[in-house]
Amino acid sequence: MNQHRYLWDSSLMGNARVKRIGGFGESEFDYRPYVVLDQTLFHPVRPNQSDDRGEIAGLPVVAVRQSRGGELQHHLPIEPDFRIDTAVTMNVDPVRRCKLDSLRLSADLLAGLAESIFTNVKVIGIDYRPHRSRVEVSSRYCVPGWSDVETRLRQRLADALTSSVKVATRIPSASCEFCRVAIGGLPERTSHGTYPQSTNALTVKLLGGNAIGGRLHIRFDASSEHGSNSVECGEQS
C-alpha cells in the first residue's frame, strides 16, 4: 500500500516514485490511465469528501481514487511517458486544497459547537464537499428547530473563530490512518487530513437548516484567507 503522506504532511509540493501504471479498463472506477506512487500528498475522494487536484510530473491529476485494496490511484487525462520507478514531482492545487481544508475545519467546528450547546444532540453525519457541505444532527428527544440552532451557533461562532487547532497523534487502523483534532476547548474529533493552525483566517457562513425525519441538516459554506501554516496530523501545536 502506498504511503498516505497527506495525512501528516500539509506540503503542496513533494517528490515520489512511480510504483505502478494502470488504467484502460483495468481500473474499477473508469478507463483513464492512472499512476500509483510510493507516497502521495493528494487526498483521495471519500463518500463525504472531495479529492485534491494538481499535477504529477506536469500532467494534470483529474481524480484521486482509493481502490478496494487501499491503493491510491492518481488518474490522468493521457497516458504518461514516464515508467515504473521514475522519480516524479507532485504539485497539489493550493486554491482547491485551501477550500477543502476550510470546509473540513468548519464542519468539525460546527459539529463540536452543536454537541456542546445542545446536550441531547449527537452529530451523526458530516459532508465536507463543496456545495454539499453540511452537519447532520439527531437527538433522542425533540430535535432543536433551525431558528434556535442558528441563533445559538452564531453566538458561539464569534469566539470560536479565534481558537487554536491542536492535532493529536496519528492512529493507524486496519483500513487507513486517522488522527484526533481539537478546536479550542471543544472535545477532540476524528480527522483524516491536515488543518490550519487556528481558525483566525476562517470565514463560516450558515446557509440554513433542513429538518428531515427527526434529524437536522445544518448547511454551511466556508473560506479562508490563506491555506498555509497548516498543522500536520501527528504534530502537537
Backbone as a ProteinNet text record, in pm:
[ID]
protein_1_A
[PRIMARY]
MNQHRYLWDSSLMGNARVKRIGGFGESEFDYRPYVVLDQTLFHPVRPNQSDDRGEIAGLPVVAVRQSRGGELQHHLPIEPDFRIDTAVTMNVDPVRRCKLDSLRLSADLLAGLAESIFTNVKVIGIDYRPHRSRVEVSSRYCVPGWSDVETRLRQRLADALTSSVKVATRIPSASCEFCRVAIGGLPERTSHGTYPQSTNALTVKLLGGNAIGGRLHIRFDASSEHGSNSVECGEQS
[TERTIARY]
85.3	0	88.6	50.8	134.8	116.8	219.7	221.4	129.4	33.6	-63.5	-3.4	89.8	165.8	78.8	-30.5	-118.4	-181	-182.1	-243.5	-163.2	-32.7	50.1	139.2	139.5	225.4	137.5	135.4	49.7	117.3	234.6	305.9	222.6	240.4	171.2	262.8	389.3	484.8	575.5	607.2	694.8	734.2	820	870.3	822.3	810.4	769.2	823.9	807.6	846.1	723.6	723	610.9	621.9	518.5	515.7	445.3	341	262.1	188.2	164.7	84.8	-25.8	-148.5	-260.7	-366.7	-482.9	-593.6	-639.9	-709.4	-759	-848.1	-942.3	-1036.3	-998.4	-873.4	-830.7	-889.6	-899.4	-948.7	-1096	-1135.1	-1275.7	-1355.7	-1286.9	-1355.4	-1382.3	-1284.1	-1304.8	-1191.9	-1190.1	-1095.1	-972.2	-960	-844.1	-719.4	-602.5	-479.6	-460.7	-390.3	-361.4	-222.5	-167.6	-37.9	-53	21.9	30.2	170.8	180.7	309.2	346.4	475.7	517.8	474.7	441.1	387	312.5	214.2	135.4	92.8	84.2	34.3	-111.9	-169.7	-305.5	-409.9	-507.6	-621.3	-707.2	-748.4	-839.8	-984.3	-1069.8	-1212.2	-1265.6	-1357.7	-1427.7	-1577.6	-1661.8	-1805.8	-1852.7	-1781.5	-1825.3	-1716.5	-1616.6	-1505.6	-1449.9	-1425.1	-1371.5	-1221.3	-1170.5	-1028.4	-950.9	-819.3	-730.5	-714.7	-669	-627.6	-484.9	-424.2	-288.5	-217.9	-88.5	-9.4	89.7	118.8	227.8	315.8	439.5	534.9	478.1	404.7	349.7	218.1	170.4	42.6	-68.9	-184.2	-293.9	-346.8	-370.8	-437.5	-586.1	-667.3	-809.3	-896.5	-840.2	-913	-813.3	-844.4	-763	-858.8	-846.8	-938.6	-863.5	-931.6	-874.8	-944.7	-867	-924.3	-971.3	-1041	-1089.2	-973.8	-859.3	-742.7	-663	-710	-642.9	-540	-525.9	-427.7	-480.2	-398	-438.6	-398.4	-497	-476.4	-496.5	-392.5	-395.7	-429.1	-550.3	-596.8	-549.3	-505.4	-450.3	-532.5	-532.8	-612.6	-550	-418.5	-348.6	-249.1	-202.1	-103.2	29.1	89.4	215.4	331.2	434	551.2	661	638.3	736.6	706.6	801.4	791.6	796.1	778	783.5	920.7	921.4	1040	1097.4	1025.1	1067.4	1040	1132.5	1110	1026.2	918.1	828.6	802.4	760.5	725.7	574.3	525.6	382.9	357.6	254.2	211.9	61.6	22.3	-119.1	-173.7	-292	-357.3	-383.3	-317.3	-331.2	-468.8	-534.1	-665.4	-769.8	-768.6	-864.5	-835.8	-708.7	-674.2	-719.4	-699.3	-741.5	-892	-968.2	-1113.9	-1153.5	-1093.1	-1128.1	-1087.3	-970.1	-928	-1025.5	-1072.1	-1166	-1297.6	-1347.4	-1472.6	-1456.4	-1342.8	-1319.7	-1311.6	-1236.9	-1223.5	-1357.1	-1431.1	-1559.6	-1661.3	-1664.1	-1758.7	-1730.8	-1603.4	-1569	-1594.3	-1574.8	-1604.5	-1754.3	-1837.3	-1982.4	-2033.7	-1976.4	-2017.7	-1987.5	-1867.7	-1831.4	-1917.9	-1947.6	-2032.8	-2174.5	-2229.2	-2366.2	-2378.7	-2281	-2288.1	-2261.9	-2185.4	-2159	-2273.9	-2345.2	-2456.8	-2581.4	-2612.2	-2733.2	-2691.6	-2714.2	-2661.2	-2720.1	-2840.1	-2903.7	-2882.7	-2804.6	-2782.2	-2656.3	-2663.2	-2549.1	-2527.7	-2403	-2370.1	-2362.5	-2440.3	-2443.9	-2391.3	-2355.1	-2301.4	-2245.1	-2136.8	-2075.5	-2041.8	-2072.9	-2036	-1944.3	-1821	-1721.2	-1713.5	-1796.7	-1783.4	-1835.7	-1767.8	-1817.3	-1959.1	-2041.2	-2180.3	-2271.2	-2215.6	-2296.5	-2264.3	-2180.4	-2129.3	-2242	-2245.3	-2348	-2306	-2365.7	-2351.6	-2490.1	-2501.6	-2630.8	-2636.7	-2739.2	-2753.1	-2886.2	-2888.5	-3009.7	-3015.4	-3128.5	-3145.1	-3240.3	-3219.7	-3313.3	-3448.1	-3445.9	-3568.3	-3605.4	-3661.4	-3701.6	-3578.3	-3563.2	-3451.7	-3477.3	-3379.2	-3400	-3436.7	-3519.7	-3555.1	-3438.5	-3440.7	-3329.1	-3309.5	-3417.5	-3405.7	-3325.8	-3356.1	-3284.5	-3138.6	-3117.3	-2981.1	-2898.3	-2954.6	-2881.3	-2842.4	-2937.1	-2910	-2796.5	-2800.8	-2701.3	-2566.1	-2568.1	-2441.2	-2372.1	-2448.4	-2388.9	-2329.7	-2395	-2343.5	-2208	-2189.8	-2065.1	-1957.5	-1998	-1901.8	-1799.7	-1844	-1753.2	-1631.2	-1653.9	-1542.1	-1463.6	-1535.1	-1469.3	-1375.2	-1400.8	-1317.5	-1187.7	-1152.9	-1021	-950.5	-990.6	-938.9	-815.4	-732.7	-620.1	-667.5	-591.4	-625.3	-512.7	-546.8	-448.4	-477.7	-377.3	-393.5	-312.8	-378.5	-312.8	-240.1	-181.8	-100.9	-183.5	-121.5	-186.9	-219.2	-331.3	-376	-396.5	-315.2	-335.5	-452.1	-524.9	-632.3	-615	-705.6	-691.9	-702.2	-784.7	-809.6	-738.6	-709.4	-647.4	-588.6	-534	-485.2	-570.3	-583.3	-657.8	-595.6	-644.4	-594.4	-711.3	-682.5	-783.7	-749.6	-849.2	-826.5	-917	-861.2	-937.9	-929.9	-1045	-1052	-1089.6	-996.7	-1021.4	-1044.2	-1148.7	-1179.3	-1280	-1312.9	-1411.3	-1349.3	-1430.7	-1378.2	-1311.5	-1218.3	-1149.2	-1245.6	-1215.7	-1293.5	-1198.5	-1249.1	-1168.9	-1149.1	-1028.2	-996.7	-916.5	-918.3	-839.8	-756.3	-703.4	-624.7	-556.2	-505.8	-434.9	-528.7	-488.4	-570.6	-485.2	-547.6	-477.1	-445.1	-348.1	-306.9	-410.4	-496.6	-600.6	-718.5	-825.7	-945.3	-946.8	-837	-835.1	-870.1	-820.8	-842.3	-968.5	-1045.3	-1160.8	-1286.9	-1366	-1497.9	-1601	-1697.6	-1801.8	-1936.2	-2008.7	-2141	-2246	-2340.5	-2452.9	-2557	-2588.7	-2676.8	-2821.1	-2844.2	-2980.7	-2983.8	-3103.4	-3120.5	-3244.8	-3236.3	-3349.2	-3378.2	-3501.2	-3542.4	-3596.4	-3532.5	-3570.9	-3581.1	-3703.5	-3723.8	-3657.7	-3673.9	-3614.6	-3467.6	-3416.9	-3278.3	-3274.3	-3167	-3149.7	-3020.4	-3030.2	-2913.3	-2874.8	-2755.3	-2705	-2617.5	-2664.7	-2590.1	-2499.8	-2379.7	-2283.7	-2187.6	-2114.8	-2003.3	-1888.9	-1768.5	-1652.2	-1544.3	-1462.5	-1346.7	-1238.7	-1118.6	-1005.9	-921.2	-855.8	-771.8	-646	-603.1	-482	-488.3	-407.7	-405.4	-273	-189.3	-57.8	-61.8	53.6	68.3	-25.2	-29	-116.3	-50.1	-131.3	-84.7	-81	24.8	36.5	-17.7	-93.9	-152.2	-40.5	-41.9	65.3	156.4	132	216.6	138.8	200.4	138	159.4	61.4	78	22.5
-119.4	0	124.1	225.5	344.5	429.3	504.2	582.3	702.8	714.2	823.2	945.3	1007.4	1116.9	1238.6	1255	1370.1	1373.9	1260.4	1256.4	1333.9	1343.6	1411.5	1520.2	1535.1	1634.4	1729.5	1856.5	1954.7	2020.6	1971.2	2029.3	2018.8	2116.6	2116.2	2071.3	2049.1	2003.7	1899	1795.2	1691.2	1594.8	1501.2	1403	1263.3	1179	1040.7	956.1	824.9	733.3	656.5	628.7	558	409.1	354.5	211.5	130.6	191	116.9	213.2	172	248.2	156.6	203.9	119.8	199.9	138.5	205.1	130.1	202.2	146	24.4	40.1	-66.7	-150.4	-142.3	-218.9	-161.4	-26.8	38.5	9.6	-2.9	-24.7	104.1	219.3	347.8	400.1	398.6	446.6	395.5	441.3	389.8	478.8	583.6	670.7	605.2	640	589	647.7	574.6	624.6	578.5	648.1	609.2	587.8	492.8	465.9	503.5	584.9	634.1	566.1	570.8	511.1	595.4	723.3	811.8	923.7	981.8	1083.4	1194.9	1315.8	1432.9	1460.8	1382.5	1407.1	1334.7	1411.3	1349.8	1276.6	1153.7	1084.4	1126.2	1096.3	1121.6	1021.3	1065.8	979.9	1003.8	919.7	940.5	1079.3	1143.2	1274.8	1381.1	1355.7	1450	1446.6	1564.5	1574	1548.3	1510.6	1481.7	1605.2	1598.2	1704.7	1700.7	1811.8	1821.5	1875.7	1876.1	1926.7	1863.5	1837.5	1780.2	1677.8	1579	1484.4	1486.7	1526.9	1538.3	1624.2	1729.3	1821	1778.5	1657.2	1609.6	1637.3	1687.4	1717.4	1591.6	1602.4	1496.5	1530.1	1446.3	1476.4	1405	1309.4	1239.3	1157.7	1140.2	1054.4	958.2	830.1	728.7	624.6	569.2	459.5	330.5	232.1	104.7	25.2	-82.9	-166.6	-225.5	-238.3	-289.8	-184	-58.1	50	124.4	89.5	153.6	288.6	393.7	526.1	542.8	566.8	577.5	722.1	781.5	919.9	918.1	957.4	947.6	1067.3	1037.4	1136.6	1139.3	1251.1	1257.6	1181.5	1159	1088.2	990.4	897.5	802	873.9	853.3	922.6	864.6	947.2	899.3	850	859.6	806	659.2	592.4	449	418.8	292.6	248.8	280.1	322.1	359.1	494.4	568.5	703.8	797.8	888.7	992.2	1103.5	1142.6	1245.7	1350.7	1467.7	1576.9	1588.6	1602.8	1623.4	1770.6	1827.5	1963.7	1963.3	1996.2	1999.8	2139.9	2147.5	2275.9	2347.9	2463.5	2529.6	2590.5	2639	2702.3	2598.8	2485.4	2379.8	2323.4	2301	2248.2	2344	2474.5	2572.7	2564.9	2550.3	2540.4	2414.6	2301.8	2175.7	2175.9	2233.8	2245.4	2332.1	2441.4	2531.7	2461.4	2384	2311.1	2205.1	2135.9	2031.2	2091.1	2200.3	2264.7	2321.6	2385.9	2446.1	2340.4	2229.5	2122.7	2066.3	2041.7	1987.9	2090.5	2218.1	2324.2	2329.8	2330.1	2335.4	2210.8	2095.5	1971.5	1977.9	2025.4	2037.4	2137.3	2249.6	2350.8	2298.6	2229.8	2178.7	2082.7	1993.7	1896.8	1961	2070.5	2136.5	2228.5	2284.7	2374.9	2296.6	2191.9	2112.9	1976.8	1956.7	1838.5	1707.5	1710.4	1587.2	1563.5	1650.7	1640.4	1559.6	1474.6	1394.5	1415	1443	1454.4	1314.3	1288.6	1154.8	1153.5	1269.3	1272	1408.1	1407.9	1531.8	1515.8	1617	1618.9	1738.3	1712	1817.3	1867.7	1817.7	1851.2	1990.9	2064.6	2196.6	2187.2	2285.1	2295.8	2189.1	2097.1	1996.6	1992.9	2083	2077.4	2094.2	2002.2	2008	1922.6	1953.7	1873.8	1821.6	1692.1	1630.1	1591.1	1639.3	1610.4	1541.5	1467.4	1398.8	1403.7	1362.5	1364.8	1254.5	1206.2	1108.1	1172.6	1303.9	1377.7	1461.8	1574.7	1661.8	1732.1	1725.2	1793.7	1943.9	2025.1	2169.9	2225.5	2328.7	2393.6	2473.7	2498.7	2567.9	2707.9	2778.8	2915.3	2918.7	2824.5	2817.5	2777.2	2677.3	2631.3	2743.7	2812.8	2919.8	3030.9	3073	3181.8	3146	3026.3	2987.8	2954.9	2901.5	2878	3009.8	3107.5	3237.7	3303.8	3286.1	3343.8	3285.2	3156.7	3089.8	3099.6	3120.3	3121.4	3233.9	3350.5	3465.3	3432.1	3368.9	3330.6	3213.7	3120.2	3000.2	3032.2	3141.9	3176.4	3246.1	3239.5	3285.4	3172.1	3048.9	2933.9	2874.8	2811.4	2735.7	2595.1	2529.2	2393.9	2301	2198.3	2102.7	1965.5	1907.5	1776.1	1674.2	1567.3	1465.3	1363.9	1265.9	1166.2	1085.3	1050.6	966.6	830.2	774	644.2	551.8	447.9	355.7	262.1	227	128.5	26.1	-67.6	-174.2	-122	-19.5	26.9	156.8	240.2	369.6	425	544.8	613	736.6	775.3	895.6	960.4	1077.4	1145.2	1209.5	1266.2	1335.2	1482.9	1567.6	1711.2	1780	1878	1956.4	2103.1	2167.3	2308.8	2387.2	2471.7	2546.2	2451.6	2475.4	2390.7	2282.2	2261.6	2159.7	2020.2	1917.4	1780.1	1741.6	1647.8	1601	1528	1537.8	1468.2	1392.5	1287.3	1209.5	1285.9	1278.9	1350.3	1261.2	1295.7	1223.6	1320	1425.4	1518.4	1625	1726.8	1835.8	1953.9	2041.1	2154.2	2280.1	2399.7	2523.1	2525.1	2608.3	2613.5	2680.1	2762.6	2827.8	2860	2908.1	2945.2	3094.1	3166	3311.4	3356.8	3284.9	3326.2	3265.6	3194.9	3120.6	3206	3192.5	3254.5	3144.5	3138.1	3035.7	3103.1	3052.9	3105.7	2997.9	3026.2	2935.1	2962.1	2860.3	2878.3	2838.3	2764	2723.2	2585.7	2544	2413	2345.1	2213.7	2134.7	2023	2018.9	1911.3	1796.8	1679.4	1563.8	1441.7	1395.6	1272	1267.9	1371.4	1372.6	1409.8	1451.6	1495.4	1638.1	1707.3	1843.8	1852.2	1898.1	1920	2067.7	2094.8	2231.8	2256.2	2337.6	2365.5	2487.1	2480.5	2588.5	2598.2	2707.6	2723.4	2785.7	2775.9	2827.1	2868.7	2962.3	3005.6	3049	3067.3	3108.5	3206.7	3296.6	3396.5	3335.4	3224.7	3159.5	3012.5	2932.2	2789.1	2743	2836.8	2799.1	2778.1	2750.1	2731.8	2624.4	2511.2	2403.6	2320	2274.5	2178.7	2041.8	1966.8	1835.6	1729.8	1637.1	1530.7	1451.5	1447.9	1382.5	1482	1610.7	1714	1788.1	1813.8	1891	2038.9	2120.8	2265.6	2338.4
0	0	0	-80.5	-85.3	40	72.1	194.8	181.9	271.9	268.8	338.7	272.6	332.8	362.2	286.8	304.9	444.1	514.4	646.8	750.4	731.3	831.6	772.8	640.8	576.3	495.7	533.2	466.9	347.2	307.2	193	65.6	-21.9	-150.2	-263.8	-233.6	-333.9	-271.3	-348	-296.8	-406.9	-371.7	-467.7	-430.6	-530.9	-510	-624	-611	-718.1	-766.8	-894.6	-956	-924.3	-861.5	-829.8	-938.3	-996.7	-1094.3	-1184.4	-1307.8	-1403.7	-1453.4	-1447.8	-1488.5	-1560.3	-1575.9	-1642.5	-1765.2	-1854.4	-1980.3	-1956.5	-1863.4	-1834.6	-1715	-1672.1	-1554.8	-1427.1	-1421.3	-1300.6	-1279.8	-1154	-1122.4	-1130.8	-1150.6	-1149.9	-1290.6	-1379.2	-1515.2	-1603.5	-1727.4	-1825.2	-1841.3	-1763.7	-1776.5	-1717.6	-1770.5	-1709.2	-1569.9	-1486.7	-1352.9	-1311.6	-1212	-1157.2	-1007.2	-956.2	-813.1	-769.1	-664.7	-616.2	-484.7	-451.4	-324.5	-205.6	-229.5	-127	-198.7	-132.9	-201.3	-107	-162.1	-90.3	-124.7	-215.1	-264.2	-179	-127.8	-60.1	-163.5	-136.4	-227.7	-201.6	-296.7	-276.7	-175.4	-92.2	2.6	-15.2	43.8	27.2	68.5	162.4	210.3	194.7	110.4	97.8	-44.1	-101.6	-237.1	-238	-354.5	-367.7	-412.3	-394.8	-439.9	-591.4	-644.9	-784.4	-786.2	-903.8	-915.1	-1032.6	-1017.5	-1125.7	-1071.8	-1154.1	-1130.3	-1254.2	-1236	-1347.5	-1460.1	-1424	-1522.2	-1583.3	-1553.9	-1606.9	-1506.3	-1552	-1459.6	-1390.6	-1261.5	-1185.9	-1185.3	-1249.6	-1265.9	-1163.1	-1091.1	-984.4	-903.8	-775.2	-688.3	-619.4	-651.9	-600.9	-519.8	-422.1	-344.7	-384.3	-428.4	-471.1	-350	-376.1	-266	-186	-248.6	-179.1	-105.9	-109.4	-38.7	-120.8	-248.2	-335	-382.9	-373	-419.6	-565.5	-649.4	-793.4	-836.6	-895.2	-941.6	-1090.8	-1126	-1263.8	-1346.3	-1467.8	-1559.2	-1687.7	-1760.9	-1884	-2000.4	-1996.2	-2103.6	-2042.4	-2123.3	-2075.6	-2049.7	-1933.3	-1903.3	-1983.6	-2004.3	-2077.1	-1983.1	-1850.5	-1756.8	-1727.9	-1666.1	-1641.2	-1491.3	-1458.3	-1318.6	-1259.8	-1134.9	-1057.1	-1098	-1182.5	-1216.9	-1099.9	-1071.6	-970.8	-1033.3	-966.7	-1018.8	-911	-955.6	-865.1	-854.3	-731.6	-706.6	-675.3	-735	-705.3	-679.7	-557.7	-520.4	-546.1	-605	-632	-499.5	-474.7	-344.5	-321.1	-426.3	-410.1	-369.3	-438.2	-404.4	-265.5	-233	-100.9	9	-12.6	87.2	110.4	2.3	14.8	91.2	55.9	121.3	268.2	299	438.9	518.2	455.6	522.9	553.6	458.3	480.2	588.6	587.6	687.6	827.9	841.1	971.5	1018.3	928.3	965.1	1006.4	934	967.1	1106	1135.4	1267.4	1377.3	1345.1	1441.6	1471	1367.1	1386.2	1457.4	1424.4	1490.8	1640.1	1674	1815	1888.7	1824.4	1887	1908.9	1808.9	1820.7	1938.1	1954.2	2063.3	2198.9	2201.5	2329.6	2371.3	2274.9	2305.7	2346.1	2269.1	2292.6	2348.6	2475.7	2543.9	2491.5	2436.8	2388.9	2239.5	2176.3	2031.9	2003.9	1902.6	1859.5	1710.1	1672.1	1529.8	1470.9	1366.7	1307.2	1164.1	1111.4	975.5	940.8	861.1	814.7	666.8	588.4	446.9	424.7	378.6	361.4	217.1	127.5	-14.1	-44.8	-134.3	-174.8	-230.1	-195.3	-239.8	-178.1	-101	-32.1	116.8	161.7	298.5	400.4	495	598.6	717.6	831.6	953.1	987.5	1008.4	1037	1184.4	1254	1396.7	1423.7	1533.3	1576.4	1728.2	1784.8	1929.6	1972.5	2093.5	2149.2	2177.8	2192.1	2222.5	2100.4	2120.8	2010.7	1952.6	1822.2	1757	1760.9	1801.6	1806	1669	1667.7	1542.6	1487.6	1356.3	1293.3	1349.5	1379.2	1430.1	1560.2	1649.9	1777.2	1755.2	1669.3	1640.6	1578.7	1481.3	1413.1	1510	1593	1687.8	1782.5	1837	1936.8	1873.5	1752.5	1683.3	1650.8	1603.7	1571	1695.1	1809.1	1933.1	1970.3	1944.4	1981.2	1873.4	1748.9	1639	1652.3	1697.9	1707.5	1793	1907.2	1994.2	1935.5	1874.3	1821.9	1706.4	1635.2	1520	1560.2	1686.5	1732.5	1807.2	1779.4	1853.1	1786.4	1867.4	1814.2	1779.2	1692.2	1649.4	1692.2	1766	1815.3	1756.8	1693.1	1632.7	1711.5	1753.2	1834.5	1746.7	1809.5	1740	1640.8	1528.2	1429	1488.2	1444	1493.1	1373.7	1358.4	1246.3	1273.7	1168.8	1180.3	1069.1	1061.4	962	819.5	796.7	660.7	625.7	725.2	696.7	825.8	816.4	934.6	958.2	1083.1	1113.7	1236.6	1272.4	1390.7	1463.3	1578	1656.6	1658.5	1633.9	1629.4	1730.9	1802.6	1899.4	1859.9	1849.6	1813.2	1937.9	1983.5	2105.5	2222	2299	2413.5	2383.7	2256.5	2220.1	2226.3	2246.3	2250.4	2118.3	2125.4	2005.8	1912.7	1782.3	1681.2	1589	1526	1432.4	1302.8	1247.6	1124.5	1031	901.6	801.7	718.5	778.8	698.9	780.5	711.8	776.4	800.5	892.6	932.4	945	927.9	962.8	1111.8	1151.4	1291.2	1380.6	1321.7	1400.6	1309.7	1371.6	1295.4	1261.1	1288	1271	1129.2	1028.6	889.5	829.5	911.5	862.7	861.4	756.1	748	729.2	819.7	814.2	788.7	689.4	656.9	680.9	768.6	790.2	682.2	603.2	487.9	515	622.6	653.1	715.6	754.4	815.2	762.7	746.4	699.3	798.4	851	940.2	855.9	867	786.3	877.3	900.5	976	1111.7	1191.5	1324.4	1325.6	1211.3	1201.1	1148.3	1180	1131.2	1052.1	927.2	843	850.9	900.9	909.4	787.5	694.6	571.9	592	535.7	556.5	438.5	434.9	341.9	420.3	366.2	438.2	340.7	383.3	305.7	402.9	350.1	432.8	355	426.3	361.3	303.4	357.7	308.4	343.9	276	301.9	358	402.4	453.4	603.9	661.4	806.1	860.5	794.5	838.6	947	1040.3	1139.6	1073.3	1094.2	1034	1128.8	1074.7	1154.8	1221.9	1353.7	1427	1495.3	1475.2	1534.6	1642.1	1753	1859.4	1832.4	1864.2	1847	1968.5
[MASK]
+++++++++++++++++++++++++++++++++++++++++++++++++++++++++++++++++++++++++++++++++++++++++++++++++++++++++++++++++++++++++++++++++++++++++++++++++++++++++++++++++++++++++++++++++++++++++++++++++++++++++++++++++++++++++++++++++++++++++++++

